[in-house]
Amino acid sequence: MTQAPTPTADTVRRLVRSLLKESAGGASGPDVRPVAEGGEHFTWWVGTRHVLRLARDREDAARRRRELRLRDLVRPHLPVTVPTSVAHGEWAPGLTYTLDTAIPGGTAEEHDVSAVGEADLAGLLTGLREVPVRQAETLGVPRTPPRSLEALRRMAVPAAGRLAADDEFDPARLLQLTPPGAAQLAAQPGTAVLTHHDLKGEHLVVSADGRVRGVLDWTGTVVGDPAEDIAGLAVAVGSGAAVRAATLAGYGARPCLRGLWLARCDTVIRLTDGLEGRDDRPLPLLRTQLRRAWEAILLERVTELREDTEDDEEL
């Protein structure tokens, strides 16, 4: 696998100067600075109006080429903004770049989502369900099988014990999810939809008034379990907001609770990995995500789940 060299500010400035000839920022070149959030991609702010994203390797480059086509497919279905590319090409042999128009606003880590913002998230989930699955797969979007919640629960149990030893978490809370409960919340056939699959806080553009203005980074999009996006929202904006948005989008109790428990088990495992050096995300962020996912919600009092009937593609 071709590994890219780490781009410097001069490398980025030379590339951007060739792309934005009319406003290159004078003799010194445009103002460029690395985006601090996230560590997966080489991402740079270019002035206040653009974002430059550089592929790290050929696999990443392939995902970014697919993303350009995918964003055009999903854009008409969504009520929130999807980034638009003003230029794209290769910044090194076989390694792509995209220069996107920046979406004004902060992130879900900086601004709380309001009630109207939850409606924006509901529109996002609704729109994703409306995207034709076959068209997405024609673009190369992979189909991913649903995760086993029971297998995830078994991984989370010892992780919760590790957190308890450091007074980070009460492992008794995880006992709410029993093996029969995990089986009841297994993904149902016929429910696969297009999922963003990485709806973390830094990928949600949120304005100061709490509206969700855009969704970033579509490189990880798959056809699969819609509960994964509900889980992502639980980690990004809290379980209450995530479940309310999913309910507004027409999802029933089963996928909502499944998403909730995916998020809860994931955050227990991730914080344990962080404490033991296997996850390089900041510990304060991992603790915040744990707290969000473990918010108590009224839906947990539901004792009998109805069978949800969906006409989508099978998982």
C-alpha positions in Angstrom: 0.0 0.0 0.0 1.4 3.4 -1.0 1.8 5.6 2.0 1.7 9.3 1.5 4.3 11.6 2.9 3.0 14.0 5.6 2.0 17.2 3.7 3.5 20.4 5.0 1.9 23.8 4.9 4.1 24.7 1.9 2.9 21.6 0.1 -0.7 22.5 0.7 -0.2 26.1 -0.1 1.4 25.4 -3.5 -1.4 23.0 -4.4 -4.2 25.5 -3.3 -2.4 28.4 -5.1 -2.7 26.4 -8.4 -6.4 25.7 -7.7 -7.6 29.1 -6.5 -5.7 31.4 -8.9 -8.1 34.3 -8.5 -7.8 34.5 -4.7 -4.5 32.8 -3.8 -3.9 35.1 -0.8 -1.2 37.3 -2.3 2.5 36.6 -2.6 2.6 34.5 0.6 -0.1 32.2 -0.7 -3.4 31.4 1.0 -3.9 31.0 4.7 -3.8 27.2 5.4 -3.9 25.4 8.7 -4.5 21.8 9.6 -7.9 20.8 11.0 -7.3 19.7 14.5 -10.3 17.4 14.9 -10.1 13.8 13.8 -7.0 11.9 12.8 -8.2 9.7 9.9 -7.5 12.1 7.1 -5.0 14.8 6.0 -7.5 17.7 6.3 -6.6 21.5 6.0 -8.6 24.7 6.3 -8.0 26.9 3.3 -8.9 30.4 4.3 -12.5 30.6 5.7 -14.3 29.2 2.6 -12.7 25.9 1.7 -11.4 22.6 3.1 -8.7 20.6 1.5 -8.8 16.8 2.1 -5.8 14.7 1.1 -5.9 10.9 0.8 -3.4 9.0 2.9 -3.1 5.9 0.7 -4.6 4.3 -2.4 -7.4 2.7 -0.5 -8.4 6.0 1.0 -8.1 7.6 -2.5 -10.6 5.0 -3.9 -13.1 5.8 -1.2 -12.7 9.6 -1.9 -13.3 9.0 -5.7 -16.5 7.1 -4.8 -17.5 9.8 -2.3 -17.6 12.4 -5.0 -20.2 10.4 -6.9 -22.1 9.4 -3.8 -22.5 12.9 -2.5 -24.2 13.8 -5.8 -26.6 10.8 -5.3 -27.6 11.6 -1.7 -27.8 15.4 -2.0 -31.3 15.6 -3.5 -32.7 13.4 -0.7 -31.3 15.3 2.3 -32.5 18.4 4.1 -29.0 19.2 5.3 -26.0 20.3 3.3 -23.6 17.8 1.8 -20.1 19.3 0.9 -19.6 20.3 -2.7 -16.2 19.8 -4.4 -14.8 22.8 -6.3 -11.7 20.9 -7.4 -10.3 17.4 -7.2 -7.4 15.5 -8.6 -4.1 13.9 -7.4 -1.7 15.5 -5.0 0.8 12.6 -5.3 0.9 9.7 -7.6 -2.3 7.7 -7.1 -3.3 9.8 -4.1 -6.3 12.1 -4.5 -7.4 15.4 -3.1 -10.7 17.2 -2.9 -11.1 20.9 -2.3 -14.6 21.4 -0.8 -16.6 24.5 0.0 -16.7 24.9 3.8 -20.1 24.6 5.5 -20.5 27.5 8.0 -20.9 26.4 11.6 -19.2 24.4 14.3 -19.5 20.8 15.2 -21.7 18.8 17.6 -18.8 18.8 20.0 -19.0 22.6 20.1 -22.8 23.3 19.9 -25.8 21.4 21.4 -28.4 20.3 19.0 -31.8 22.0 19.5 -35.3 20.5 19.1 -35.3 21.9 15.6 -31.9 20.4 15.1 -33.3 17.0 16.1 -35.9 17.5 13.3 -32.9 18.1 10.9 -31.4 14.8 12.1 -34.8 13.1 11.5 -34.7 14.4 7.9 -31.2 13.1 7.5 -32.3 9.6 8.6 -35.4 9.8 6.4 -33.5 10.9 3.4 -30.9 8.2 3.7 -33.6 5.6 3.7 -35.0 7.1 0.5 -31.7 6.8 -1.4 -32.0 4.0 -4.0 -29.8 1.2 -2.6 -29.1 -0.3 -6.1 -27.8 3.0 -7.3 -25.5 3.4 -4.3 -24.2 -0.1 -4.9 -23.6 0.6 -8.6 -21.2 3.4 -7.4 -19.3 0.8 -5.4 -20.8 1.4 -1.9 -20.3 -1.9 -0.1 -23.0 -3.9 1.7 -22.1 -4.6 5.3 -23.8 -7.3 7.4 -25.2 -6.3 10.8 -23.1 -6.7 13.9 -24.1 -9.2 16.5 -25.3 -7.3 19.5 -24.7 -10.4 21.7 -21.1 -10.7 20.6 -20.6 -7.0 21.3 -22.3 -7.4 24.7 -19.8 -10.2 25.6 -16.9 -7.9 24.7 -18.3 -5.1 26.7 -18.7 -7.1 30.0 -15.0 -7.4 30.8 -14.4 -3.9 29.5 -16.9 -2.6 32.0 -15.1 -4.5 34.7 -11.9 -2.8 33.7 -13.6 0.6 33.9 -15.1 -0.2 37.3 -11.6 -0.8 38.7 -10.8 2.8 37.8 -14.1 4.1 39.1 -15.0 5.1 35.5 -18.3 3.1 35.2 -20.7 1.0 37.1 -20.7 -2.4 35.4 -24.2 -3.2 36.8 -25.6 -0.9 34.2 -24.6 -3.2 31.5 -26.6 -6.0 33.1 -29.7 -4.3 31.8 -28.9 -5.9 28.4 -29.3 -9.7 28.9 -28.5 -12.3 26.3 -32.2 -12.8 25.6 -32.6 -9.0 25.3 -29.7 -8.8 22.8 -31.3 -11.6 20.8 -34.6 -9.7 20.7 -32.7 -6.7 19.4 -31.0 -8.5 16.6 -31.2 -6.7 13.2 -34.3 -7.7 11.3 -34.3 -9.0 7.7 -35.3 -6.5 5.0 -34.2 -3.3 6.8 -30.9 -2.4 5.0 -30.6 1.2 3.9 -27.8 3.6 2.9 -26.1 4.5 6.2 -23.5 7.2 6.7 -21.8 4.9 9.2 -19.7 7.5 10.9 -22.1 10.0 12.4 -19.7 11.2 15.1 -19.8 14.8 16.5 -17.1 16.2 14.3 -18.9 15.1 11.1 -22.1 17.0 12.1 -22.0 20.8 11.2 -24.1 22.5 13.9 -24.9 26.3 14.0 -24.9 28.3 17.2 -28.7 28.1 17.4 -28.6 24.3 17.4 -29.6 23.6 13.8 -27.8 20.8 12.0 -26.5 22.5 8.8 -24.5 19.7 7.2 -22.9 16.3 7.3 -19.3 15.7 6.5 -17.1 12.8 5.3 -19.1 10.3 3.3 -16.1 8.0 2.7 -17.3 5.3 5.1 -20.9 5.0 3.8 -22.3 1.5 3.4 -25.5 -0.3 2.7 -26.5 -1.9 6.0 -28.1 -1.6 9.4 -29.8 1.7 10.1 -29.3 1.2 13.8 -25.6 2.0 13.2 -26.5 5.6 12.3 -28.8 5.8 15.4 -25.9 4.6 17.5 -23.6 7.2 15.9 -26.1 9.9 16.8 -26.4 8.6 20.4 -22.6 9.0 20.7 -22.6 12.4 18.9 -25.6 14.2 20.4 -26.9 11.9 23.2 -29.3 9.0 23.4 -32.4 11.1 24.0 -31.8 13.3 20.9 -30.9 10.3 18.8 -34.0 8.3 19.7 -36.3 11.3 19.3 -34.8 11.9 15.8 -35.0 8.3 14.8 -38.6 8.1 16.0 -39.5 11.3 14.0 -37.9 9.5 11.0 -40.3 6.6 11.4 -38.1 4.1 13.1 -39.8 1.9 15.7 -38.7 0.8 19.2 -36.6 -2.1 18.0 -34.1 -0.3 15.8 -34.0 2.6 18.3 -33.1 0.4 21.2 -30.7 -1.6 19.1 -28.9 1.6 18.1 -28.9 2.7 21.8 -27.2 -0.6 22.9 -24.7 -0.7 20.1 -23.6 2.8 21.2 -23.5 1.8 24.9 -21.4 -1.3 24.3 -19.1 0.5 21.8 -18.4 3.4 24.2 -17.6 1.1 27.1 -15.1 -0.8 24.9 -13.6 2.4 23.4 -13.0 4.0 26.8 -11.3 0.8 28.0 -9.2 0.8 24.9 -8.3 4.4 25.4 -7.2 3.8 29.0 -5.0 0.9 27.9 -3.5 2.8 25.0 -5.3 1.0 22.1 -7.4 4.0 21.1 -5.6 7.3 20.5 -8.7 9.5 20.8 -8.6 12.0 23.8 -9.8 10.4 27.0 -12.1 13.4 27.8 -13.9 12.9 24.4 -14.3 9.1 25.1 -15.7 9.9 28.5 -18.1 12.4 27.0 -19.2 9.9 24.4 -19.8 7.3 27.2 -21.9 9.7 29.1 -24.0 10.6 26.1 -24.6 7.0 25.1 -25.7 6.0 28.6 -28.3 8.7 29.0 -31.5 7.2 30.4 -34.5 7.5 28.1 -38.2 6.7 28.4 -38.1 4.1 25.6 -36.1 1.8 27.8 -39.3 1.1 29.7 -40.8 -0.6 26.7 -41.1 -4.3 27.5 -42.6 -5.7 24.4 -41.3 -4.7 20.9 -43.6 -4.8 18.0 -42.3 -6.5 14.8 -41.2 -3.7 12.5 -42.0 -4.4 8.8 -39.7 -2.6 6.3 -39.7 -3.0 2.5 -36.0 -2.2 2.1 -33.3 -4.5 0.9 -32.3 -7.4 3.1 -29.3 -7.0 5.4 
